Amino acid sequence: MRDWLGGMATWLSQGINCAILKGNPDMTVSARCHISRDKRRWRIARAIINRIFFWQDDHCEASFSSDVAYAKLVTAAHKRLIHD
């Protein structure tokens, strides 16, 4: 159940990033805040999100790292399919 809720939260965040914020559909709002932290509005949003997820040292950076790790996993799987 916990994995399902986490997946739904990720899906919702990606949907908001894509549909409302005109961002990449494969990126969460948190990851986008980490990437765009040099811009004032994203830096403020990052601070707010990190405060909401107070039990994590840096939620936005962790979200970005998670997105990168998943992209690497998908890329490796795709390479295996091509070469097999």
C-alpha positions as CSV (number, residue, x, y, z in Angstrom):
1,M,0.0,0.0,0.0
2,R,2.8,2.4,0.9
3,D,4.5,1.8,-2.5
4,W,1.2,2.4,-4.3
5,L,0.7,5.7,-2.4
6,G,4.2,6.8,-3.2
7,G,3.7,6.0,-6.9
8,M,0.4,7.9,-6.9
9,A,2.2,10.9,-5.3
10,T,4.9,10.8,-7.9
11,W,2.4,10.5,-10.7
12,L,0.5,13.5,-9.3
13,S,3.7,15.6,-9.0
14,Q,4.7,14.7,-12.5
15,G,1.3,15.7,-13.8
16,I,1.4,19.0,-12.0
17,N,4.8,19.7,-13.4
18,C,3.7,18.9,-16.9
19,A,0.1,20.2,-17.1
20,I,0.3,23.2,-14.8
21,L,3.9,24.2,-14.8
22,K,4.7,23.3,-18.4
23,G,7.6,21.1,-17.4
24,N,8.9,17.6,-18.4
25,P,6.2,14.9,-17.8
26,D,8.9,12.6,-16.4
27,M,10.1,15.0,-13.7
28,T,8.5,15.7,-10.3
29,V,8.0,19.2,-9.0
30,S,10.5,18.5,-6.3
31,A,13.2,17.4,-8.8
32,R,12.5,20.5,-10.9
33,C,12.9,22.7,-7.8
34,H,16.3,21.2,-7.3
35,I,17.4,21.7,-10.9
36,S,16.1,25.2,-11.1
37,R,17.2,26.3,-7.6
38,D,19.2,29.3,-9.0
39,K,15.9,31.0,-10.0
40,R,14.2,32.8,-7.2
41,R,10.7,31.3,-7.5
42,W,12.1,27.7,-7.7
43,R,14.4,28.4,-4.7
44,I,11.4,29.5,-2.7
45,A,9.3,26.5,-3.8
46,R,12.3,24.2,-2.9
47,A,12.5,25.7,0.6
48,I,8.8,25.2,1.1
49,I,8.8,21.6,-0.2
50,N,11.9,20.7,1.8
51,R,10.1,22.1,4.9
52,I,7.0,19.9,4.2
53,F,9.3,16.8,4.0
54,F,11.1,17.8,7.2
55,W,12.2,14.3,7.9
56,Q,14.5,14.2,4.9
57,D,17.7,16.2,4.8
58,D,17.0,17.6,1.3
59,H,13.8,16.1,-0.3
60,C,14.2,18.0,-3.6
61,E,17.8,16.7,-4.1
62,A,16.7,13.2,-3.2
63,S,13.8,13.4,-5.6
64,F,16.2,14.5,-8.4
65,S,18.6,11.7,-7.6
66,S,15.7,9.2,-7.6
67,D,14.6,10.4,-11.1
68,V,18.2,10.1,-12.4
69,A,18.6,6.6,-11.0
70,Y,15.3,5.5,-12.6
71,A,16.3,7.0,-15.9
72,K,19.6,5.1,-15.8
73,L,17.7,1.9,-15.0
74,V,15.3,2.4,-17.9
75,T,18.2,3.2,-20.3
76,A,20.2,0.1,-19.2
77,A,17.1,-2.1,-19.8
78,H,16.6,-0.5,-23.2
79,K,20.2,-1.2,-24.2
80,R,19.8,-4.8,-23.1
81,L,16.7,-5.2,-25.3
82,I,18.5,-3.7,-28.3
83,H,21.6,-5.9,-27.9
84,D,19.8,-9.2,-27.1
